[in-house]
C-alpha cells in the first residue's frame, strides 16, 4: 500500500481511539485488518506511539485520561513528524499571541482545538458558556435569555432636552423656607382658620367669607387687593369686620376705578354690616358722580375734589346713623372706619386720589423704601349736624334715599372723625398701599415687617394674586386684627 494509504489508516485509528468506537465496528478493528494491516503489508513503519493492530486496547473507549494535553499529544503523534508525541505539551501563550501554523503535509488540515479563555461575564442576552462537552455527547445549544423587563416609563415632563426630574431634584438647591411670621417666636394663635362664624338660617346672605381676593389691570396700573380675618377672629369664630369693595364705573379712557376699605367697631354686634354698608353707600355715591369726578382728577382740580368727596362721605355716614336708629341701636356703634382710592383708567393721568375717615394707612413704596402718606388732619372742628334734606344743585351733594331726617336725627354728626384727603402723582415703579388698621399698625411698629413687605413688593413685575395674598398674610405677635391691603403698581 502506498504511503498515503498508511497515513489514512493511522488517522482512522486515531479517531476510533479518541471517540471510543468499538474496534469490531465496521470490521476494521480485528485480525490486523484496517489501516494497521495495510501499513504492515506495505512495509511502512508506523509512527511512534501509534497503534499497530487490534487488541484489547483497541476495544471500547480509551483508558488514558481524557485531558486537553492528551488530546493535543495524540494529534501531534498522528499528523506530526516522528517524535512529536513524546515532547512535553507546549506552554500556554498569551491570549493575543497568534496561533501556531499547522504543519504542512498531504493530509487534510485538521481544526485546531480552541484555546481556553479566562472567565468573562456573560452578555445580558445570553446564558453563560457551558464547560467542556463530555465525549460522545453533542454540544449544548446556546439559548438566549428572555429580554429584560421594560424600564419604568419616563414622565412626559422629562422627555424634553432637560434632565429627568430626579436628576433635577438632586442638583437643584432646596427652595428657601417661606417666612410666615416676624419675631423671635410665632404668634399665639394658629395661622389657619379654626372656627366658622355662627350663621342665621334666615339671613344666610349676610355670611362673610374668611378671605376675599381681587385684582385688575388698566392702562399703566396694576391692582391687587386682599382682605382676611385676623388670627383672633379665626380662633374664636368671629365674622370678618373688614369689608372690601372694588368697582369700575364707565369704560375706556374715561373709566374710574374705585376701591373702598371699611372696618367695623370691635366687639359690636353687626359691625361687619356697618362696614359693608359704608362701602356700598360711598361706592354708589361715587358711581353716580364718576363722570365729574374723573374730569376733576384729570384737570387736577383738587379743591373741588376735596369739597365734593367730603359731602359724599358725610352723607354716607348719615345713612349709617339712620340705619342704626332703624335697628334700635346707638348710632355711635353702628359705624366704621372708611378709606377709599380713586384711580383713573386713562394711561395719561397718573393722579391718585385718597379720601376717608378713621384709622388705617396710606403708604408709598419707592426704591425699596416706605413713605407714610397719611394726610395731616386739618378738619379739627366738630362736623356740622345733618340738616333736613333739601334739593341741591351740586350733584355729589344730592341726598340719596335713606338719608336721616325727622325728629331725633338733627343732633347726630355726619361722621365720627375728621375727613382725610390726599392727591398724589405716581411715578413709574411706585407702589401705593391702602390698608386697614390691621396691616397699618405692624407696618408702622415692626421694622422687620415693613422690610419684608418692601422686599417682596419691590420686584420689577407686580406679584400675582396668590403671592400678594401670601405676603399680606405675614404674621407678627401682638397684631391679630382683621387686615385688608390694596396695592397699586405703576408701570
C-alpha angles and dihedrals in degrees: 000000000000125000090252091058091050091054090049091054092050091052092051091049091051093052090051090053092045096052098031098241118175112264091222093054112112091006094272105108103063136069097016090290127139124043096336092056092048091051092051093046093052094051095239115144113236120237117268111275094012119130112260103193148342121298143125092302090057095057118088128345121341115267093214117105111271101230133141092251091053091050092050091048090049092052091049092050090051105044103017131081120277114290098026093107091060094056119100115260114274118261116253115263127213117281093249096050115107117256116254115262116253115250116260118247146132093268118092113264114266123220111258112237112250116262115240114256129204118264113274129185112266116248115257094251099048137058119244116277111263123236127259115319113244116241115275095021125104116240114266116254117244108242116200115235119245116272115270117261114268115267122243112286115256112242116252091245090060098052094084128086092283128085126273118278092253091054092048092049090051095050102035116086116246115264117260113259114258116252108236102168142016122230141049093292136019122265121270097252127063119261096233127066115271109177133029121227118257114265131216112220090214095050107039090140088070094064113120121208120236093242135021124195130188139168142171143164126216126168109313097348133083119199128207123175133175134172126184143165117266123246092257094052091046091054097045097039095244121156120253109265094194117093126198128198127182119178140164121211119195129355141263121006092340095058120118123208118207129192121187128187122188133177123198125220115279120251092013122124111240094017091136090056091053091052092048092048092049092053093045097048097046090045092053092049092051092045093055091052101033096117094059093040093052091050092050091050094051090047091046093233095161097166092057091044094053094047094047096045091048091056091049091050094049092052092048090055089047088060090053091055091048091051090051090056090049090054093047096243134121111278093223090065100046094070140096143205108256130198127173141184127203114203121182114218091216106112090211092059116074098170113124119195125205128187136158151114132257138012124344139087145270117195138169124212112207126163091350096305130106124231121193107227096181103144121240110252112246098163098083097150126094111267114254118259117262110264124215110280114267131170112277132195096212108089097212090051095050108124116244130210116290096030110154116259140148131056118338096025104079094078097058117095119237094235134015098223139028120290116253125209133173133164119193136180112231123219125208109276095026123128120204117203124199114183146161123250091268090070100026094060098058090039090059098036105037115059092189090053092052092046092052093051091046091052094049096044099043093079121127090246125045114253122254123252096267096046089046091053092046091054094045089053093063106136131218128186112258094024108093102140127120110276134203125185129188116184128184120195121200117218 
